[in-house]
Amino acid sequence: MLSLAVTGAEHVEKHRLRLSFSDGASQLVHFGPFLHNHPHPQHNKYRRLANFNWHQFLFL
């Protein structure tokens, strides 16, 4: 079974990141809709761009 991992990330704008994967693929991911529509309050602080530390998301 092939294991897939995030190998890199580039901040594009606001809550958008371009993620690179171990299989060579890359994908633009917009976290904004998730952060603004998710009902759990632990995610609310990341709605503010000042708190959206994308490095922290990648290495949890």
Secondary structure, DSSP 4 states (H G I P E B T S, - for coil): -----EEEEEEEETTEEEEEETTS-EEEEE-HHHHHH---GGGGGGGSGGG--HHHHHT-
